[in-house]
Amino acid sequence: MPHAASDTLHQPSRLAALRATGLLDAPPQEALDRLTRLATRLMKVPIALVSLVDENRQRFASEVGVGEPWKSARGTPLTHSFCQHVVATRHSLVIDDARLHDLVSDNLAIPDLGVIAYAGMPLMSDSGEVLGSFCAIDTVPRTWTPEQLEILEDLAHAASAEVQLRAASRLLSTRQAFLADLLDHTSELVCATDESGHFAYANGAMVEITGYTCEELARMRPIDLIAEECIPEFVDAGRRVRGGAMVGALDTIVITKRGVRLYCRGRATPVLSDTGTVVGARLIFRDLTKEREARRLKDELIALVSHELRTPVGAIRGALKFLTPHLTHLDGRPRKLFDMATRNADRLLSLVNDLLDIERLESGATALVREAVPARLLLEQSRDAMQALAEDAQITLVVQGGDARVHADAARVQQVLLNLVGNAIKFSPASSTITLSADPWTAPDGDERALECFSVADEGRGIPPEMLERVFERFEQVAASDASEKGGAGLGLAISKAIVEQHGGRIWVESVVGAGSRFLFTIPISGA
C-alpha cells in the first residue's frame, strides 16, 4: 500500500472517530443488517458489507454472504481488504474485475473470499472522517450500472447516519454516566425539580445528608425541606427562577429527616425546554454547617482573648508611656529594648482594638450614625489625614469626583478610605500617584438603588488573581512576608468589608500584577 494511504489509515483523528462509534467489537447491529440485506436485493449481489477499517484490519459491522472463517471472525486483515482503499482516497471505488485491476489484483480477498467485482462508498463520521466503506461484492465480473451505484450511495448515506447516531448516543451515554458519577461523588447537594416543583433528581449527597430516600424525595418539593423562617426568601427565589432568572446567592436552612438544621448556601437556575419555556429548576447547595460552627467557635475565642487582653495590654502601654520622659538617660541596648517594647505594645493594642471592632461590626452591635455627607468631603478629609504619610513615601494623593451626597456614617466610611489609602501607600513605589475618587454607580446585578462608588487606585505591585477575594478575609496577606515587612495584621480590609456591608454596599478589588490595584466600594446616595 502507498505511504500516503498508510498515513491516512493511521491518522489519530480518524481512529479516534472510529473508536467513538463503539462498533469495532460490537455484536451485529440490526439497523445496519437491514441495509446490507436491502443492498443484496436491490443490486442483485451475493455479498454486502458495512466495513469499518482501522490501522490493522477491516471489521464487519454488518455482513451478508461472507463465507467462513471470515463470517464468524466478522472481519479480515488488511491483506484481504478492498475497503481500505476507499478510506485512503476518501472516494468511492468501483471495480468490474479485480483480477485485471492494478490497485487490487494481488489482494488476497480475490482467492480467499472470491471478491471479483466490487463497488464501495465511503462511510463518514459527523466530523468528516472516513471510517470505512459500504460495499457490494460479486463473485463474477460485472459492469455496475449508474442506477446501482446511486442505490449504493444512498444506502451508504443511510449507514453513515446510523453510525453517527450510534456514536452520538454512545457519547451522550458516556457523558451522562460521567456526570451522574461526578454528581454522586461531590459533597454539594445537587437536585432538580420538574414543572410541578417536585424533585426530579437528587444526587448522592442530597440523599445521604437529608436522610430521605430517592423515593421519598420524589414525592416532595425542595421547599418541604426548608426551615419556616427561610420560606419567604425561598419562595421569592423560586418566583425569580420561574421567570427565567438565575439566583446566584441563596442562603437558607435545610431541615433533615431527623430534624437537624443545615445552614446552606447555593444557587438556582431555570431548566428550559426546547422552546425556551421554564420547565423546572436546578439547585446546588453547599452545606456550611460545620464551617459555620467552626467560625463561631473561632470568633468566640478571638472575642474572649481580645477582651481579656485589652486591659493588661492597655496597662502595659500606659506604664511604658509614663516611663518614657523619666528614661531619657537610656542609650544603647537598653534604649533599643525599651523602644521595641513600646512599639510592640502599641501594635498589640491596635490588634486587640481591631479584633474588637470587627467583632462588633459583624455582630451588628455597632450602630451606624447615618447622615447626608458630601462624598467629596470624605475624599478630601481622607487625603488630608494621610498627606504626611504619603509625602514621607514620596507619593502624590489626588482626589477626583465625589459630587453626590451619600447616606452614611461619615466616620466609618472615612475609616474604610483611610485603610485603603494606607495600604496603597505601603505597596506603592516612590514618585507614584494614588487616586481617590467617587462617581455614580450602576450595579450590574440589577440592583436599582442609586449608589456612589468610591475607589482608591494605586500604581503598586498588584494582587495575584487567586488572592482578589481572599484579601478581604481576616489575617490574609498577599505575601507571607507582608506582616513583618509592611506591618499590620491583615484585619484592615476585613473591617472595611464589614463597614461597607453594614451600609448595604459591597467592596471588591480590580488588579493587574505589576500594574497596580483599584479598590472599590459602594455606598447608597442620600435620598435614594
Salt bridges, closest charged atoms under 4 A:
ASP7 OD2 - HIS3 NE2 3.18
ASP25 OD1 - ARG57 NH2 3.43
GLU30 OE2 - ARG34 NH1 3.85
GLU30 OE2 - ARG37 NH2 2.78
ASP54 OD2 - ARG57 NE 3.08
GLU63 OE2 - LYS71 NZ 2.81
ASP97 OD1 - ARG99 NE 3.08
ASP112 OD2 - HIS80 NE2 2.70
ASP138 OD2 - ARG142 NH1 3.12
GLU153 OE2 - HIS157 NE2 3.93
ASP181 OD1 - HIS185 ND1 3.24
GLU216 OE2 - LYS257 NZ 2.87
ASP224 OD1 - ARG221 NH2 3.24
GLU229 OE2 - ARG261 NH2 2.40
ASP236 OD1 - ARG239 NH2 2.44
ASP236 OD2 - ARG240 NE 3.43
ASP251 OD1 - ARG265 NE 2.63
GLU291 OE2 - ARG286 NH2 2.46
GLU293 OE2 - ARG296 NH2 2.46
ASP299 OD2 - ARG295 NE 3.79
ASP299 OD1 - ARG474 NH1 3.21
GLU300 OE2 - ARG296 NH1 2.38
ASP339 OD1 - ARG335 NH1 3.23
ASP346 OD1 - ARG317 NE 2.58
ASP346 OD2 - LYS321 NZ 3.69
ASP357 OD1 - ARG412 NH2 3.08
GLU359 OE1 - HIS307 NE2 3.69
GLU362 OE1 - ARG295 NH2 3.54
GLU362 OE1 - ARG474 NH2 2.65
GLU380 OE2 - ARG376 NE 2.99
ASP384 OD1 - ARG383 NE 3.19
ASP447 OD2 - ARG449 NH2 2.88
GLU476 OE1 - ARG470 NH2 3.46
ASP482 OD2 - ARG461 NH2 2.52
GLU501 OE2 - LYS497 NZ 2.82
GLU510 OE1 - ARG518 NH1 3.58
